[in-house]
Amino acid sequence: MKDKLNSIYELASKDIENAQSSADLEEVKLKYLSRKGEFNSIKKGLKDLSVEDKKIVGALANEITEKLETALKEKSEIFYRKELDEKLKQEKIDITLPSKYIARGKVHPITSTTNEIVSIFQTLGFSLVPTEYAPEVETEYYNFDMLNVPKNHPARDVQDTFFTKLAPNTVLRSQTSNAQIRTMENMTPPIKVIAPGRVYRNETVNARKNNFFHQIEGLYVDKDITFGDLKGVLNEFIRIYFGSARPTRFRSSFFPFTEPSAEVDVQCIMCQGKGCRTCSGTGWLEVLGCGMVDVNVLKGVGIDPEVYTGFAFGMGIERLSMLKYAIDDIRLFFNNDERFLQQF
């Protein structure tokens, strides 16, 4: 058996020496060292030898195997360098040619609109609220009770609010106003913050409404804050955002957490106030709700309404984006249609 091993080794060594390519080496390896190779066949016969012969023949077989593997590796490296050099000579690269175009992702219009709105209010002195003050999964206490929303208010009905099974009285927040309460609980006036984020309402989805959308909440609490300050801030925001002195109007409205309350309209961007289908012929488009923080809300968070006053406002980010870019269907923001998204 020793003679047979040495004979196979000599033959394998000659085959390695005569190999002309990496493919030839692979054939040699399969012939002698694979599971069905000649050396493996001999190793299977070791079980029939005596203990002493097993030690001698087994050691010789391992030694020859290592020598052949080393020889194969050295010859393989020679072929690899040779074949690489030939390939590089044949595949010349002209580095002056333009590279292949690779499409790059773009910022989603909701993200870009949010960033723009945040940037404008930051120039007006507002800061972002900490993330922990604006959770999306909220208790009814912060989503309704602390915002002066009565127990029997329609907004608390299951038709408008998504209730969860995580814990009793837990909802998906229906407005970003929960950040207003948590901020006033954890900060002392002066408070001047904005809180962008996602909100959820059990709405019928159509071109103008979705059951998931984005809002941005604003809050300013300090001494001697008036409705005039609110109008000044919002008019300046609208002027900067829409890029011109676009006419606005404040209409009296009602929100449980502000008093007095108002809704703000801007002149219709589509018809310039002449009346069209987008504005239902009125010449105006609603953009946000606002008002002075209700006395009961201030008392609830431990702020003395005899010393401090404040205003709050909330706006839909999709709505502002639709108005600025003349988008007529809110569902386009969520369909991931590249034809739509590539425009931004």
TORDOLUM-678776 format. One record per residue: x, y, z of N, C-alpha, C in turn. Coordinates in steps of 0.05 Angstrom, whole numbers, padded with zeros to 5 digits, always signed. Layout:
<pts>
XYZXYZXYZ;...
</pts>
This chain:
<pts>
+00017-00024+00000+00000+00000+00000+00017+00025+00000;+00041+00023+00014+00059+00046+00013+00069+00052-00015;+00075+00030-00029+00085+00033-00057+00063+00046-00074;+00038+00037-00070+00016+00048-00085+00013+00078-00080;+00015+00086-00055+00013+00114-00048+00034+00131-00061;+00059+00121-00060+00082+00135-00072+00078+00137-00103;+00068+00116-00114+00064+00116-00143+00043+00136-00151;+00021+00138-00136+00000+00157-00141+00010+00186-00137;+00027+00189-00117+00039+00216-00112+00055+00225-00136;+00072+00207-00147+00089+00214-00170+00071+00222-00194;+00050+00206-00199+00033+00212-00221+00019+00239-00217;+00009+00244-00193-00005+00269-00187+00014+00293-00190;+00039+00290-00181+00059+00311-00183+00064+00318-00212;+00066+00297-00229+00071+00302-00258+00047+00316-00270;+00023+00308-00262-00001+00321-00273-00002+00350-00265;+00006+00356-00240+00006+00384-00231+00027+00400-00247;+00049+00388-00252+00071+00401-00267+00063+00406-00296;+00048+00388-00307+00040+00390-00335+00015+00407-00340;+00001+00414-00318-00023+00430-00321-00018+00457-00335;-00036+00464-00353-00032+00489-00368-00051+00512-00360;-00070+00505-00342-00089+00526-00335-00102+00519-00308;-00117+00538-00297-00132+00533-00272-00152+00510-00275;-00163+00507-00299-00182+00486-00304-00168+00459-00302;-00143+00457-00313-00128+00432-00311-00122+00425-00282;-00115+00445-00266-00110+00440-00238-00135+00430-00223;-00158+00441-00230-00182+00432-00217-00188+00403-00223;-00181+00394-00248-00185+00366-00255-00166+00348-00239;-00141+00357-00236-00122+00342-00220-00132+00339-00191;-00142+00361-00180-00152+00360-00153-00175+00341-00150;-00194+00341-00169-00216+00323-00168-00207+00294-00171;-00187+00289-00188-00178+00262-00193-00165+00249-00169;-00149+00265-00154-00133+00253-00133-00143+00260-00104;-00155+00283-00100-00161+00292-00073-00191+00294-00066;-00209+00290-00086-00237+00292-00080-00246+00268-00064;-00272+00268-00056-00283+00246-00041-00281+00220-00057;-00283+00222-00084-00281+00198-00100-00253+00194-00112;-00234+00211-00103-00207+00210-00114-00192+00186-00104;-00168+00182-00116-00152+00158-00111-00142+00156-00082;-00133+00179-00072-00123+00179-00044-00145+00172-00024;-00168+00182-00029-00190+00176-00011-00198+00147-00012;-00196+00135-00036-00202+00106-00039-00182+00089-00022;-00157+00097-00022-00137+00083-00007-00142+00086+00023;-00149+00110+00031-00154+00115+00060-00177+00098+00070;-00197+00092+00052-00219+00075+00061-00210+00047+00067;-00187+00038+00055-00177+00012+00059-00160+00009+00084;-00155+00031+00099-00139+00029+00123-00152+00012+00144;-00178+00010+00143-00192-00006+00164-00184-00035+00163;-00174-00045+00140-00166-00073+00138-00138-00079+00147;-00122-00058+00154-00094-00061+00162-00092-00065+00192;-00069-00075+00200-00063-00078+00229-00059-00050+00241;-00059-00049+00267-00056-00024+00281-00030-00010+00273;-00009-00025+00272+00018-00014+00266+00018-00003+00237;+00007-00019+00219+00007-00011+00191-00011+00014+00187;-00033+00014+00202-00050+00038+00200-00035+00063+00206;-00018+00063+00227-00003+00086+00235+00016+00095+00213;+00030+00075+00201+00050+00082+00181+00038+00092+00155;+00018+00076+00146+00005+00083+00120-00012+00108+00123;-00025+00111+00146-00042+00135+00150-00025+00160+00151;-00002+00159+00164+00016+00182+00166+00026+00189+00138;+00034+00168+00122+00044+00173+00095+00023+00186+00077;-00002+00176+00080-00024+00186+00063-00029+00216+00070;-00029+00223+00095-00033+00251+00104-00010+00268+00094;+00014+00258+00095+00038+00274+00086+00036+00279+00056;+00029+00258+00041+00027+00262+00011+00004+00281+00005;-00018+00278+00019-00041+00296+00014-00033+00325+00019;-00019+00331+00041-00010+00359+00046+00009+00369+00025;+00028+00351+00015+00046+00360-00006+00032+00367-00032;+00012+00350-00039-00003+00355-00063-00020+00381-00061;-00032+00386-00038-00048+00410-00033-00030+00435-00035;-00006+00433-00024+00013+00456-00026+00021+00461-00055;+00027+00439-00069+00035+00442-00097+00013+00454-00114;-00012+00445-00109-00035+00455-00123-00039+00485-00118;-00036+00493-00093-00040+00521-00085-00019+00539-00098;+00006+00530-00098+00028+00546-00111+00024+00549-00141;+00016+00527-00154+00012+00528-00183-00012+00545-00189;-00033+00543-00172-00058+00558-00176-00052+00588-00175;-00035+00597-00156-00029+00625-00154-00014+00635-00178;+00003+00618-00190+00017+00626-00214-00003+00630-00237;-00021+00611-00240-00042+00613-00261-00060+00637-00257;-00067+00643-00231-00085+00665-00225-00072+00691-00234;-00046+00695-00227-00033+00720-00235-00030+00722-00265;-00024+00700-00278-00020+00700-00307-00047+00706-00321;-00068+00692-00312-00094+00697-00325-00105+00725-00319;-00099+00736-00295-00108+00763-00289-00094+00783-00307;-00068+00779-00311-00052+00797-00329-00064+00797-00357;-00070+00773-00367-00081+00771-00394-00109+00784-00395;-00125+00781-00374-00151+00793-00374-00150+00823-00374;-00131+00834-00358-00127+00863-00356-00118+00875-00383;-00101+00859-00397-00092+00869-00424-00115+00870-00444;-00133+00851-00441-00156+00850-00460-00178+00869-00453;-00182+00873-00427-00204+00890-00418-00194+00917-00408;-00185+00933-00427-00176+00960-00420-00199+00978-00413;-00195+00995-00394-00216+01014-00385-00208+01042-00392;-00226+01056-00405-00221+01085-00412-00233+01101-00389;-00217+01111-00371-00227+01125-00347-00238+01152-00355;-00235+01161-00380-00247+01187-00388-00276+01184-00396;-00285+01159-00400-00313+01156-00408-00332+01163-00385;-00356+01173-00391-00375+01179-00369-00384+01153-00355;-00388+01154-00329-00396+01130-00314-00425+01124-00320;-00433+01099-00312-00461+01091-00316-00478+01106-00296;-00501+01115-00307-00520+01131-00290-00534+01112-00270;-00533+01119-00245-00547+01104-00225-00568+01123-00212;-00593+01115-00214-00614+01133-00204-00612+01135-00173;-00614+01159-00164-00612+01164-00135-00640+01171-00123;-00644+01162-00099-00669+01167-00085-00673+01197-00080;-00698+01205-00077-00704+01233-00071-00720+01235-00045;-00720+01258-00034-00735+01263-00009-00765+01263-00015;-00780+01248+00001-00809+01246-00003-00821+01274+00002;-00842+01282-00013-00854+01308-00010-00864+01314+00018;-00873+01294+00032-00882+01298+00060-00858+01306+00077;-00836+01292+00073-00811+01298+00089-00801+01326+00082;-00800+01332+00056-00789+01358+00049-00807+01381+00058;-00834+01377+00057-00852+01397+00067-00849+01401+00097;-00847+01378+00112-00843+01380+00141-00818+01395+00148;-00796+01388+00134-00770+01402+00139-00772+01432+00133;-00787+01439+00112-00790+01467+00105-00806+01482+00126;-00828+01470+00135-00844+01483+00156-00829+01486+00182;-00815+01465+00190-00799+01466+00215-00778+01488+00213;-00765+01490+00190-00744+01510+00186-00755+01538+00188;-00779+01543+00177-00791+01569+00178-00797+01577+00207;-00810+01558+00222-00817+01565+00250-00792+01567+00268;-00770+01553+00261-00746+01556+00276-00734+01584+00272;-00737+01595+00248-00728+01623+00244-00745+01643+00259;-00770+01634+00266-00788+01651+00282-00785+01646+00312;-00765+01631+00320-00758+01627+00348-00770+01602+00361;-00783+01585+00346-00794+01560+00357-00773+01538+00357;-00776+01520+00377-00759+01497+00380-00775+01471+00377;-00762+01449+00369-00775+01423+00367-00779+01412+00395;-00802+01400+00400-00807+01387+00426-00791+01361+00426;-00782+01352+00450-00769+01326+00452-00788+01304+00443;-00777+01283+00431-00793+01261+00420-00811+01248+00442;-00800+01246+00466-00816+01233+00487-00841+01248+00495;-00843+01274+00487-00867+01289+00494-00889+01286+00472;-00884+01270+00451-00903+01268+00429-00907+01240+00420;-00915+01221+00438-00919+01193+00430-00943+01190+00411;-00941+01172+00392-00964+01167+00374-00985+01149+00387;-00977+01131+00404-00996+01115+00419-01000+01129+00446;-01024+01138+00451-01029+01157+00473-01053+01148+00490;-01055+01158+00514-01078+01153+00531-01100+01173+00525;-01124+01166+00531-01146+01185+00528-01142+01210+00545;-01128+01206+00567-01122+01228+00586-01108+01251+00571;-01087+01244+00556-01072+01265+00542-01084+01272+00515;-01097+01253+00502-01109+01258+00476-01135+01273+00477;-01149+01271+00500-01175+01284+00502-01179+01299+00528;-01176+01286+00551-01183+01298+00577-01169+01324+00582;-01142+01323+00579-01126+01347+00585-01129+01369+00564;-01141+01362+00542-01146+01382+00521-01175+01393+00523;-01187+01388+00546-01214+01400+00551-01235+01389+00533;-01231+01363+00523-01251+01350+00506-01270+01334+00524;-01295+01341+00525-01314+01327+00543-01317+01297+00537;-01326+01282+00557-01329+01253+00554-01349+01247+00531;-01369+01264+00527-01389+01258+00507-01384+01271+00480;-01359+01281+00476-01353+01295+00451-01352+01275+00428;-01363+01282+00405-01363+01263+00382-01335+01253+00374;-01315+01269+00378-01288+01261+00370-01278+01237+00386;-01291+01231+00409-01282+01208+00425-01297+01183+00416;-01316+01186+00398-01330+01162+00388-01312+01144+00372;-01317+01119+00372-01300+01100+00358-01300+01105+00328;-01320+01120+00318-01321+01126+00289-01298+01145+00281;-01288+01160+00300-01267+01180+00294-01239+01172+00304;-01239+01156+00326-01214+01150+00339-01207+01120+00338;-01182+01114+00334-01173+01086+00334-01165+01079+00363;-01180+01061+00375-01174+01052+00402-01157+01026+00399;-01138+01023+00417-01120+01000+00416-01127+00980+00438;-01115+00956+00436-01118+00936+00456-01093+00933+00474;-01075+00952+00471-01050+00951+00487-01056+00954+00517;-01074+00972+00523-01081+00977+00551-01108+00992+00551;-01122+00993+00574-01147+01008+00575-01144+01037+00568;-01163+01048+00553-01164+01077+00547-01139+01086+00532;-01129+01069+00514-01105+01075+00498-01114+01078+00469;-01105+01100+00456-01113+01106+00428-01088+01112+00411;-01092+01112+00385-01073+01124+00367-01081+01154+00366;-01062+01171+00372-01069+01199+00375-01083+01210+00351;-01103+01226+00355-01119+01238+00333-01110+01266+00326;-01091+01277+00341-01079+01303+00335-01053+01305+00350;-01036+01323+00341-01009+01326+00354-01012+01343+00379;-01036+01351+00387-01039+01368+00410-01031+01354+00436;-01028+01327+00436-01019+01314+00461-00991+01325+00468;-00975+01332+00448-00948+01343+00453-00950+01370+00468;-00972+01385+00462-00976+01410+00476-00979+01406+00506;-00995+01386+00514-00999+01381+00542-00974+01371+00556;-00961+01351+00544-00937+01340+00557-00915+01361+00559;-00913+01378+00539-00893+01399+00540-00898+01418+00563;-00923+01427+00566-00929+01446+00588-00926+01433+00615;-00930+01407+00617-00926+01393+00643-00897+01391+00650;-00880+01390+00631-00851+01386+00636-00833+01410+00633;-00845+01432+00623-00829+01456+00619-00843+01480+00632;-00828+01500+00639-00840+01524+00650-00838+01547+00630;-00858+01564+00629-00858+01587+00610-00833+01604+00614;-00823+01617+00593-00835+01617+00566-00831+01591+00551;-00852+01582+00537-00851+01558+00521-00858+01566+00492;-00841+01558+00473-00845+01565+00445-00836+01542+00428;-00854+01523+00423-00846+01498+00410-00864+01490+00387;-00854+01472+00370-00870+01460+00349-00866+01430+00351;-00886+01415+00343-00885+01385+00345-00897+01373+00320;-00880+01366+00300-00890+01351+00277-00893+01321+00283;-00912+01308+00269-00915+01280+00273-00939+01268+00259;-00941+01241+00261-00963+01227+00249-00988+01226+00267;-01011+01227+00255-01036+01224+00270-01055+01205+00255;-01075+01195+00270-01093+01175+00259-01122+01181+00265;-01139+01178+00245-01167+01182+00249-01183+01162+00232;-01205+01152+00244-01221+01132+00231-01238+01145+00209;-01225+01154+00188-01239+01169+00167-01243+01150+00143;-01263+01157+00126-01267+01144+00100-01246+01156+00081;-01230+01139+00070-01208+01149+00052-01220+01158+00026;-01212+01183+00018-01220+01193-00008-01198+01213-00017;-01204+01229-00038-01183+01246-00049-01174+01268-00029;-01191+01274-00010-01184+01296+00009-01178+01286+00037;-01185+01261+00043-01181+01251+00071-01167+01224+00071;-01151+01220+00091-01139+01194+00095-01140+01187+00125;-01139+01161+00132-01140+01154+00160-01113+01155+00174;-01093+01163+00159-01066+01167+00170-01054+01191+00155;-01045+01211+00170-01033+01234+00157-01015+01248+00177;-01005+01271+00170-00984+01285+00186-00994+01313+00194;-00988+01321+00218-00994+01348+00228-00969+01360+00240;-00971+01386+00245-00950+01400+00260-00964+01418+00280;-00958+01415+00305-00970+01431+00327-00952+01453+00335;-00963+01477+00341-00947+01499+00351-00958+01509+00377;-00941+01517+00395-00950+01527+00421-00931+01549+00431;-00943+01571+00440-00927+01594+00451-00941+01603+00476;-00928+01600+00499-00939+01608+00525-00919+01627+00539;-00928+01650+00546-00911+01670+00560-00929+01692+00571;-00917+01711+00584-00933+01733+00594-00941+01752+00571;-00966+01761+00573-00976+01781+00554-00978+01772+00525;-00982+01746+00520-00986+01737+00493-01015+01742+00484;-01018+01753+00460-01045+01760+00451-01052+01747+00424;-01077+01750+00417-01086+01740+00391-01072+01754+00368;-01064+01779+00373-01049+01793+00353-01022+01780+00348;-01009+01770+00369-00984+01755+00365-00988+01730+00348;-01010+01716+00353-01017+01692+00338-01020+01699+00308;-01035+01720+00302-01039+01728+00274-01013+01736+00261;-00996+01750+00276-00970+01758+00265-00953+01735+00257;-00951+01715+00275-00935+01691+00270-00945+01676+00246;-00971+01671+00245-00983+01655+00224-00982+01669+00197;-00987+01695+00197-00985+01710+00172-00957+01709+00161;-00937+01711+00178-00909+01711+00170-00902+01683+00159;-00912+01662+00173-00907+01635+00163-00918+01631+00135;-00943+01639+00131-00956+01636+00105-00942+01652+00084;-00933+01676+00091-00918+01693+00071-00893+01679+00062;-00878+01667+00081-00853+01654+00075-00858+01628+00060;-00877+01612+00069-00882+01586+00058-00892+01588+00029;-00911+01605+00024-00922+01607-00003-00906+01626-00021;-00887+01640-00009-00869+01656-00025-00880+01683-00035;-00901+01692-00023-00912+01718-00031-00930+01728-00009;-00939+01753-00011-00958+01764+00009-00986+01754+00002;-00991+01728+00005-01017+01717-00002-01038+01726+00018;-01060+01736+00009-01082+01744+00027-01091+01722+00045;-01096+01728+00070-01106+01708+00089-01131+01720+00103;-01146+01702+00115-01168+01711+00132-01171+01691+00155;-01179+01703+00178-01183+01687+00203-01213+01686+00207;-01224+01661+00207-01253+01658+00212-01257+01646+00240;-01277+01657+00253-01284+01647+00280-01292+01618+00279;-01281+01602+00298-01287+01573+00298-01289+01564+00327;-01289+01537+00331-01290+01526+00358-01272+01502+00360;-01254+01502+00380-01238+01479+00388-01239+01477+00418;-01243+01454+00430-01246+01452+00459-01222+01462+00474;-01198+01462+00462-01174+01469+00477-01164+01497+00472;-01179+01513+00455-01172+01541+00452-01197+01558+00453;-01193+01583+00463-01215+01602+00465-01204+01630+00467;-01209+01648+00448-01224+01643+00424-01208+01626+00404;-01223+01614+00385-01211+01597+00365-01217+01608+00337;-01200+01600+00318-01203+01609+00291-01192+01589+00271;-01202+01590+00247-01191+01575+00225-01179+01595+00205;-01157+01588+00193-01143+01607+00175-01146+01597+00147;-01154+01615+00129-01156+01610+00101-01135+01626+00086;-01126+01616+00063-01110+01631+00045-01125+01633+00018;-01118+01654+00003-01130+01657-00023-01124+01632-00040;-01144+01622-00054-01140+01598-00070-01117+01601-00090;-01099+01582-00089-01075+01583-00106-01082+01576-00135;-01104+01560-00139-01111+01552-00166-01124+01574-00182;-01142+01590-00169-01157+01610-00184-01151+01638-00176;-01133+01642-00157-01125+01668-00147-01150+01683-00136;-01167+01668-00122-01190+01681-00108-01215+01685-00125;-01214+01675-00151-01237+01680-00168-01259+01659-00165;-01252+01636-00153-01272+01615-00149-01268+01593-00169;-01263+01569-00159-01260+01545-00177-01269+01520-00162;-01266+01497-00175-01275+01472-00163-01258+01465-00138;-01232+01472-00139-01215+01465-00116-01224+01479-00090;-01232+01504-00093-01241+01520-00069-01271+01521-00066;-01285+01504-00082-01314+01503-00082-01327+01530-00088;-01313+01545-00104-01324+01570-00113-01321+01593-00094;-01308+01589-00071-01306+01610-00050-01283+01628-00055;-01262+01619-00068-01238+01634-00072-01218+01631-00049;-01226+01615-00029-01209+01611-00005-01205+01582+00001;-01181+01576+00013-01175+01548+00021-01166+01548+00051;-01178+01530+00067-01170+01528+00095-01143+01515+00097;-01126+01526+00114-01099+01514+00118-01093+01505+00146;-01106+01517+00166-01100+01509+00194-01121+01519+00213;-01120+01508+00238-01136+01517+00260-01118+01528+00282;-01129+01547+00297-01112+01560+00318-01130+01573+00339;-01117+01584+00359-01132+01599+00379-01115+01604+00404;-01126+01618+00423-01112+01623+00449-01117+01599+00467;-01097+01589+00480-01099+01566+00497-01120+01570+00518;-01139+01551+00520-01161+01554+00538-01151+01555+00567;-01165+01571+00583-01158+01575+00612-01157+01548+00626;-01177+01530+00620-01178+01504+00634-01154+01487+00627;-01144+01489+00603-01120+01474+00595-01096+01483+00610;-01093+01510+00613-01070+01521+00628-01072+01512+00657;-01095+01513+00669-01098+01505+00697-01092+01475+00700;-01100+01459+00681-01096+01430+00683-01066+01422+00684;-01049+01439+00671-01020+01432+00671-01005+01449+00692;-01020+01463+00709-01007+01478+00731-00995+01505+00723;-01005+01517+00702-00996+01543+00693-01018+01564+00701;-01010+01584+00715-01029+01604+00724-01039+01622+00701;-01064+01620+00693-01075+01636+00671-01077+01666+00678;-01074+01673+00704-01074+01701+00711-01047+01714+00705;-01026+01697+00702-00999+01707+00696-00991+01702+00667;-00999+01679+00657-00990+01671+00630-01014+01667+00612;-01009+01674+00586-01028+01667+00565-01012+01654+00543;-01026+01643+00523-01012+01630+00502-01030+01624+00478;-01018+01617+00456-01033+01609+00432-01023+01582+00422;-01040+01568+00408-01033+01543+00396-01045+01542+00368;-01032+01526+00351-01042+01523+00324-01034+01495+00314;-01050+01484+00295-01044+01458+00283-01050+01459+00254;-01033+01446+00238-01037+01446+00209-01030+01419+00198;-01045+01412+00176-01040+01387+00162-01017+01390+00142;-00997+01373+00145-00974+01376+00127-00981+01368+00098;-00997+01346+00095-01006+01339+00068-01021+01361+00055;-01039+01375+00071-01055+01396+00059-01038+01419+00049;-01018+01427+00065-01001+01449+00057-00984+01441+00032;-00976+01416+00031-00961+01407+00008-00979+01406-00017;-01004+01397-00013-01022+01397-00036-01028+01425-00047;-01030+01444-00028-01036+01471-00037-01012+01483-00051;-00988+01478-00042-00964+01490-00054-00957+01478-00081;-00962+01451-00084-00953+01438-00108-00977+01430-00126;-01001+01440-00120-01025+01435-00136-01030+01405-00139;-01030+01391-00117-01036+01362-00116-01065+01359-00109;-01080+01343-00125-01109+01342-00121-01119+01317-00107;-01101+01299-00098-01109+01274-00085-01089+01267-00063;-01098+01266-00038-01080+01261-00016-01069+01232-00017;-01083+01214-00030-01074+01186-00032-01049+01183-00048;-01042+01203-00064-01017+01201-00080-00992+01201-00062;-00994+01213-00038-00971+01213-00020-00964+01185-00010;-00984+01167-00010-00980+01141+00003-00980+01117-00016;-00984+01122-00042-00985+01100-00062-00958+01090-00072;-00937+01105-00066-00910+01098-00076-00908+01096-00106;-00923+01112-00120-00922+01113-00149-00898+01130-00157;-00879+01117-00171-00854+01132-00178-00860+01155-00197;-00880+01153-00213-00887+01175-00231-00894+01200-00216;-00906+01197-00193-00913+01219-00176-00888+01229-00160;-00875+01210-00147-00853+01217-00129-00829+01229-00144;-00824+01221-00169-00801+01232-00183-00804+01261-00190;-00827+01272-00187-00831+01301-00193-00819+01319-00171;-00812+01307-00148-00803+01323-00126-00773+01320-00121;
</pts>
